[in-house]
Amino acid sequence: MKARGCVNFAVGFTASGNRACSYNGPRFFVGDQETMDNPNSAIPSVFNTSNTAPASYNNVGALPPGVAGLHRPGSYDYGPANYRRVEVALSPFIASSDTRIYWGSAGRIDSVVDLVHNTLVPFSPKMGASWGILNNGAVSATESYDQRPVLTYTDVACVAPLRNITTVQSTIPCTGPTAALAEVAVPGPISYQFTSLFFDIARTAPPAANDGFLLYLRGQVYVVELLGGAVPAAGAQWTVRDYAGAITGGNGAAGNFGPYTFTPTFARPFTTPGASMKFQISSATTTAAITDDILARVHPVPDPYYIRTGTAAPEISFVNVPTGARIRIYSTSGVLVRVLDPATGLGGGTIPWDLRNRANAEVASGVYFYHVESEGRSRVGRMTIAYWSAR
């Protein structure tokens, strides 16, 4: 929570011991890069708890075409301190990324793309690492906190998971049914809530001049006022930049704090569905010289091997075989029964034996010797094979 960090003198949010950190938060822009100086300059000073409306609610960068107002409510500056309970609940979903919204026809959002991770941000009817639109008609006019048919940011308390979080409901309770976010914007009356010690101002704050909706996007809530109440044109693209860290400096409603400084004080959140992390590891590999101890670890599994007559494809495996080692199998009379190919692959491993001799005939029950040879060293072991038949 950037506002909370600023209030509490968190690391990265202070400059020479002063709260020179009002101008934090995401910001919108059109195109590939920001062009607006002081994009969060409308944000008033922290602890701005008077009942005087701020000079501007447009506190998140440049207004996209067709937008009359774009506002992100925040604890301590535009709203009561207890709005931090909403911010805490949604903070796990905030992404450090540029995100682009692609509008289709008739107010429908076609897609939302994470431009940094090159992934689609999914739509969801509830709040998560996703996006959605809260329309006026989705919230009960009499059972929401503001108790009127005007959409305010307190109405987000009716959307899951906030609808079921006790600390949120104890602050801005919603007694009506859970509201679902939508993919299509249906503009209706909205109202900004100016700074107050309490949320009650949401019940009396005047409606905005134009209709609009609430936009939820990966942990952030935005109040959107549309020029003439008209939905964005098909093909319109909005881009918003968010980050993890602290910003001090800037010039605006809270005062002139000098040059901007960014401090990445927090771990970058990884909240992008479909994103992946790739690692490249380089290492030097050497093959250890063969010793008697290494050869002593070679043995057959299982041993003894009790096989029911007629068992399909019986097999013994020699394990812990060094790379390049060859195994020869002999009968007790010294007849060579089978030669098994050397172990291949880094580190060797396992060599199977299908219990067949060099003539491809299945061997009989009895004791057999195996001879392991590698790099001029050898070892001899013995094993037992026993067939049995059920009566």
Secondary structure in CASP SS format (residue, H / E / C, confidence):
PFRMAT SS
TARGET T0000
AUTHOR 0000-0000-0000
METHOD secondary structure of the structure
MODEL  1
M C 1.00
K H 1.00
A H 1.00
R H 1.00
G H 1.00
C H 1.00
V H 1.00
N C 1.00
F C 1.00
A C 1.00
V C 1.00
G C 1.00
F C 1.00
T C 1.00
A E 1.00
S C 1.00
G C 1.00
N E 1.00
R C 1.00
A C 1.00
C C 1.00
S C 1.00
Y C 1.00
N C 1.00
G C 1.00
P C 1.00
R E 1.00
F E 1.00
F E 1.00
V C 1.00
G C 1.00
D C 1.00
Q C 1.00
E C 1.00
T C 1.00
M C 1.00
D C 1.00
N C 1.00
P C 1.00
N C 1.00
S C 1.00
A C 1.00
I C 1.00
P C 1.00
S C 1.00
V C 1.00
F C 1.00
N C 1.00
T C 1.00
S C 1.00
N C 1.00
T C 1.00
A C 1.00
P C 1.00
A C 1.00
S C 1.00
Y C 1.00
N C 1.00
N C 1.00
V C 1.00
G E 1.00
A C 1.00
L C 1.00
P C 1.00
P C 1.00
G C 1.00
V E 1.00
A E 1.00
G E 1.00
L E 1.00
H E 1.00
R C 1.00
P C 1.00
G C 1.00
S E 1.00
Y C 1.00
D C 1.00
Y C 1.00
G E 1.00
P C 1.00
A H 1.00
N H 1.00
Y H 1.00
R H 1.00
R H 1.00
V H 1.00
E H 1.00
V H 1.00
A H 1.00
L H 1.00
S H 1.00
P H 1.00
F H 1.00
I C 1.00
A C 1.00
S C 1.00
S E 1.00
D E 1.00
T E 1.00
R E 1.00
I E 1.00
Y E 1.00
W E 1.00
G C 1.00
S H 1.00
A H 1.00
G H 1.00
R E 1.00
I E 1.00
D E 1.00
S E 1.00
V E 1.00
V E 1.00
D E 1.00
L C 1.00
V C 1.00
H C 1.00
N C 1.00
T E 1.00
L E 1.00
V C 1.00
P C 1.00
F E 1.00
S C 1.00
P C 1.00
K C 1.00
M C 1.00
G C 1.00
A C 1.00
S C 1.00
W E 1.00
G E 1.00
I E 1.00
L E 1.00
N C 1.00
N H 1.00
G H 1.00
A H 1.00
V C 1.00
S C 1.00
A C 1.00
T C 1.00
E C 1.00
S C 1.00
Y C 1.00
D C 1.00
Q C 1.00
R C 1.00
P C 1.00
V C 1.00
L E 1.00
T C 1.00
Y H 1.00
T H 1.00
D H 1.00
V H 1.00
A H 1.00
C H 1.00
V E 1.00
A C 1.00
P C 1.00
L H 1.00
R H 1.00
N H 1.00
I C 1.00
T H 1.00
T H 1.00
V H 1.00
Q H 1.00
S C 1.00
T C 1.00
I C 1.00
P C 1.00
C C 1.00
T C 1.00
G C 1.00
P C 1.00
T C 1.00
A E 1.00
A C 1.00
L C 1.00
A E 1.00
E C 1.00
V E 1.00
A C 1.00
V C 1.00
P C 1.00
G E 1.00
P C 1.00
I E 1.00
S C 1.00
Y C 1.00
Q C 1.00
F C 1.00
T C 1.00
S C 1.00
L C 1.00
F C 1.00
F H 1.00
D H 1.00
I H 1.00
A H 1.00
R H 1.00
T C 1.00
A C 1.00
P C 1.00
P C 1.00
A C 1.00
A C 1.00
N C 1.00
D C 1.00
G E 1.00
F E 1.00
L E 1.00
L E 1.00
Y E 1.00
L E 1.00
R C 1.00
G C 1.00
Q E 1.00
V E 1.00
Y E 1.00
V E 1.00
V E 1.00
E E 1.00
L E 1.00
L H 1.00
G H 1.00
G H 1.00
A C 1.00
V C 1.00
P C 1.00
A C 1.00
A C 1.00
G C 1.00
A C 1.00
Q E 1.00
W E 1.00
T E 1.00
V E 1.00
R E 1.00
D E 1.00
Y C 1.00
A C 1.00
G C 1.00
A E 1.00
I E 1.00
T E 1.00
G C 1.00
G C 1.00
N E 1.00
G E 1.00
A C 1.00
A C 1.00
G E 1.00
N E 1.00
F C 1.00
G C 1.00
P C 1.00
Y C 1.00
T E 1.00
F E 1.00
T E 1.00
P C 1.00
T C 1.00
F C 1.00
A C 1.00
R C 1.00
P C 1.00
F C 1.00
T C 1.00
T C 1.00
P C 1.00
G C 1.00
A C 1.00
S C 1.00
M C 1.00
K C 1.00
F C 1.00
Q C 1.00
I C 1.00
S C 1.00
S C 1.00
A C 1.00
T C 1.00
T C 1.00
T C 1.00
A C 1.00
A C 1.00
I C 1.00
T C 1.00
D H 1.00
D H 1.00
I H 1.00
L H 1.00
A H 1.00
R C 1.00
V C 1.00
H E 1.00
P E 1.00
V E 1.00
P C 1.00
D C 1.00
P C 1.00
Y E 1.00
Y E 1.00
I E 1.00
R E 1.00
T C 1.00
G C 1.00
T C 1.00
A C 1.00
A C 1.00
P C 1.00
E C 1.00
I E 1.00
S E 1.00
F E 1.00
V E 1.00
N E 1.00
V E 1.00
P C 1.00
T C 1.00
G C 1.00
A C 1.00
R E 1.00
I E 1.00
R E 1.00
I E 1.00
Y E 1.00
S E 1.00
T C 1.00
S C 1.00
G C 1.00
V C 1.00
L E 1.00
V E 1.00
R E 1.00
V E 1.00
L E 1.00
D C 1.00
P C 1.00
A C 1.00
T C 1.00
G C 1.00
L C 1.00
G C 1.00
G C 1.00
G E 1.00
T E 1.00
I E 1.00
P E 1.00
W E 1.00
D C 1.00
L C 1.00
R E 1.00
N C 1.00
R C 1.00
A C 1.00
N C 1.00
A C 1.00
E E 1.00
V C 1.00
A C 1.00
S C 1.00
G E 1.00
V E 1.00
Y E 1.00
F E 1.00
Y E 1.00
H E 1.00
V E 1.00
E E 1.00
S E 1.00
E C 1.00
G C 1.00
R E 1.00
S E 1.00
R E 1.00
V E 1.00
G E 1.00
R E 1.00
M E 1.00
T E 1.00
I E 1.00
A E 1.00
Y E 1.00
W E 1.00
S C 1.00
A C 1.00
R C 1.00
END
